[in-house]
């Protein structure tokens, strides 16, 4: 473009010089010179203006063509960018190189266009030279006529022509150089195009091969996933079936235990009643004390057995309570007996003994005002316990206490009243099979009572001694282990009623009942999520995913809906716990424990160094924070001070077993729940079994 500017300036200078020459020519006295040269100059100006306009039009056409080529080049660049994105890093490197080459190519093309302009300018110069030659011929002829006046003008013009010819020669030389450069660029473009085509073909082949490999791997993965799912389903079914069978066996065993204890307790009450009846005979006081002691021992053993095996209290079958009370007093007894199978029957004021014999009650309750009638019932029916109802400090109450009656005295608490009445009914001999067989007679009663007691005690000892000894030995405080139907129990939480656990491989969260088999009540699947931490806090389930590096907050609804997600403070969240005020998390890769604010970002308030190198779980008991370590199987109890100091270190009874791998902890009162993803089990340890390490 600079060459054209130089050419334009030369043309302008030439026009100026020619204008000077015109002035010189006008000084000569030619025939009508003004009209002739003025017309010639005007024609030349018009011709040059047309040429300039033609050159401008040509320049605009060339620029439009250049813009069109530039647009095509941009489109080609866009296609290259799309292809280079597919080729990723290698393609991007090639794209950068190609863009540089394209820039060079664009420059060279612009130079080619300039060369064409130079050629056009050369043609124009030739035409100008021809015109100048014609003008020179005319000037020479005029010079011959006016030799003296035109000599100076001719010399000046020759100088201008020589200068212009020199510039034309220089332009031609530059055009030749441009032709050579264009040839080199064409060769380089061809070589780059061939290299690019070969590289593109190679990359396309690699992409095709990779796609085929990915497709085959995806098919193999899908097949293995199906086989794994089928195997897991079979395993889950087998485990569930075995758990159901075991549960049935355990229930059958417990039922037999309940029946045994209930049957035995049905006899200990009458034994105590016999002991009381026997104690009324002065000569049998020592024997009655021994009998009462033996019965007390049996009852203690039964109670201990029931507590160890968590057996429900034995309820008495239907029995009758005979009452001789005022209406308000009878209402107290009826209210106390409302939740039992006892039937309250009122006695008439007259013919009390006959009424008792007709009703056949297990126990009788009489107002202290009717102490004489109470003595009559006890004397005639010694197997029926008689309780007096009223103020123990009254005159009749003092007399009743002196005569050995048990008294239900105010304030009349429903529970206390029923405890007294039910205990008397429990120890009563007035059961249907004994009614009318025990009389207030002398030696025969003593002999019968003694023989019956001895036989009953011997039978109980014979049939129950070995059984009780074995069961009491087995019923020591012990840990419980539950195999899970999923393979990787990763973390565990307790909401006060249910146990929650997760399986990072199975991509699910499991809700367990706290029954004898820890049965699953519901399963929540989260495809694509690998839950590695779980906790219950402030009415929500919190979880963490070490794959996505996220912490999730769940509503406890039918789908365990995720209501919020937060970024984890590091790449491997392994434990989570909370108290409704702050949230605690730990990271197994960084061996750190974090305290979070419960704000919109779950921002970290403070970071603590974990006492173990691989923290796997957290649990908050309301006062202290607990953490566990999967490498050492140690459990740490922390103070909530500025340093999160360790208060105590524990290990479980199974911590040293091979393949234990403690992965999660949670608490429920006096027990600690632990899960192990290596063992595929959930454990329940009474806290007294935890061994403290100094």
C-alpha positions, 0 to 999 in steps of 0.5 A, a space after each residue: 500500500 505504501 508503493 501506491 501512496 508513493 505513486 500517487 504523490 509522484 503523479 501529483 508532482 507530475 501534474 504540477 510540473 506539467 501545469 508549470 510546463 503548460 504555463 511555459 507553453 502558453 508563453 509561446 506564440 502558437 496559433 490559438 495556444 490557449 484554447 489548444 493546451 487548455 483543452 488538452 490539459 482538461 482532457 488529460 485531467 479527465 482521463 487521469 480522474 477516470 483512471 484514479 476512479 477506476 483504480 479506486 473501484 479496483 481497490 474496493 473490489 480487491 478489498 471486498 474480495 479480501 473481506 470475503 476471503 477473510 470471512 471464509 478463513 474465519 469460517 474455516 477457523 471456526 470449524 478448526 476450533 470445533 475439531 480441536 475441542 474434540 482433539 483436546 490437548 493435542 488438538 489445541 496445540 495443533 490449533 495454536 500452530 495452525 492459527 499462526 500459519 493461517 496468519 502468515 498465509 493471510 499476510 502472504 495472500 494480502 501480499 499477493 493481492 498487493 502484487 496484483 495491484 502493483 501489476 495493475 499499476 505497472 500497466 497504468 504506468 506503461 500507459 502513462 509512459 506511452 502517453 508521455 512518449 506521445 507527449 515527448 514526440 509532440 514536445 520534440 516537434 515543438 522544440 524543433 520549432 522553438 528549440 531555444 525556448 524548450 531546451 530547459 523544459 526538455 531537460 527537466 522532463 527527461 529528469 522526471 522521466 528517468 526518475 519515474 522509470 527508475 521507480 517503475 524498475 524498482 516496483 518491477 523488482 519488488 514484484 518479482 521478489 513477491 512472486 518468489 515469496 508467494 511461490 515459497 508460501 504456496 509450497 509451505 501451505 501445501 506442506 502444512 495442509 498435507 501434514 494437517 490432513 495426515 495428523 487429522 486422519 491419525 487423530 480421527 483413527 485414534 478417536 474411533 479406536 477409543 470410542 470402540 474401546 469405551 463402548 466395549 468397556 461400557 458393555 462389560 461394565 453394564 454386564 458386570 453391574 447386572 451380575 453384581 446386582 443379581 448376586 447382591 439380590 441373591 445374597 440379600 434374599 439369603 441373608 434376609 431368609 436366614 435372619 427370618 429363620 434365626 428370628 423365628 428360632 430366637 422368638 421360639 426360644 424366648 417364648 419357651 423362656 417366658 412360658 417357663 418363667 410365667 409357669 414358675 411364677 404361678 407357683 411361687 405366689 402360692 408358696 409365699 401364701 402357704 408360708 404366711 399361712 404356715 407362720 400363723 401356727 406358732 409351732 411352725 414359725 421356724 419352718 415358715 421362715 425357711 420356706 419364705 426365704 426359699 421362695 424369696 430366693 426363687 423370686 429374686 432369681 426369676 426377676 433377675 432372669 426376666 431383667 437380663 432377657 428383657 422379658 415383659 412382666 407376667 400378667 395374672 389371668 382373670 381373677 375376682 376381688 371381693 370388696 366390702 367398701 363404701 362407694 367412694 372407696 370401691 371407686 378407688 379399687 375399681 380405678 386401680 384394677 381397670 387396666 388388669 384382668 381383675 373383676 371387682 365384686 361387691 359383698 353384701 353387709 349381711 351373710 358375708 361368708 356365704 357371699 365370699 364362698 359363692 364369689 370365690 375371690 382371689 383377694 378380699 378388700 374390706 373397709 376398716 369399719 368392718 374389721 369384725 367381718 374381715 376377721 370372720 372372712 380370714 378365719 373361715 377362708 384362710 386361703 383368701 388374703 384380706 386387705 383393710 381399706 382406710 386410715 391406718 392411724 384410726 382406732 380400727 386401723 391400729 387394731 387391724 395392724 395389731 391383728 396382722 392385717 395389711 392396710 391400704 391407707 391414704 393417699 390412695 395412689 392408683 399405682 400404689 393401691 394396685 401394687 398392694 392388691 396385685 401382690 396379695 392376689 399373686 401370693 393368694 392360695 385362693 386359686 380355682 384349683 385350691 379353693 375349698 381345699 385349705 381348712 382352718 384345721 390343725 395337724 393335717 394342714 401342717 403336714 399337707 402344707 409341708 409336703 406340698 411345699 417340699 415337693 414344689 421346691 424340689 420340682 422347681 430345683 430339679 427342673 430349673 436349677 441347671 436351666 437357670 445356672 446355664 441361662 444366667 451364665 450366658 446372660 452376662 453383659 455382652 456385645 451384639 453383632 449383626 450382619 448387614 444385607 449390604 456389603 459396605 456399612 460405611 457410617 451409622 447414626 441413631 435418631 432415638 428410635 432407629 439406626 441409620 446406616 449407609 453403603 458407599 458402594 450400594 449408593 444407598 441409606 438404610 433405616 433399621 429397626 432396633 429389634 433383635 435382628 436389626 431388620 431394615 424398615 426402609 431403603 433410600 437409593 441415591 444413584 451416583 452418590 457415594 455416601 461416606 458419612 451419616 449423622 442425625 442432628 436437630 431433626 435432619 439426616 446429614 450425609 457426606 459424599 467423598 466422590 462429589 466432595 459435598 455435604 447434604 442435608 436431608 428432610 426425614 420424609 418418604 424420599 429422604 429429600 436433599 434440601 441443601 448441599 454444601 462444599 466439603 472443606 477437603 476432598 475426603 469427608 468421612 464423618 459428620 455430627 451435630 447438636 443443632 447449634 454447630 456441625 462437625 465433620 472430619 476428613 480422612 485424607 487431611 486427618 482433620 476435624 472441622 467445626 462449621 457454622 450452620 449458615 448458608 455456606 456451612 462455613 468453617 469456624 475452626 480446624 483441629 488436628 485429628 488425634 488419629 491419622 485416619 479419622 473415620 467417624 464422629 458422634 456427639 453425645 450431648 456433652 462430648 464429641 467422639 471420633 474414631 480412627 479406621 487404622 488403629 480402631 481407637 475411639 477418642 472422647 473429646 472435651 469441647 474446649 479450644 483445642 478439642 482435647 482428648 478426654 479418654 481413648 477406648 477400644 472395643 472388645 473386637 478391635 484387635 480382630 483381623 478385618 475389623 476396620 472401624 468405619 462408623 460410630 453412634 450412641 444410644 444411652 448406655 450403648 455404643 453402635 459401631 459399624 465395620 465396612 470390612 467385616 460387613 457388620 454392625 455392632 452394639 457394645 454396652 459402654 461398660 465393655 469399652 476398654 480404656 487405654 491409658 
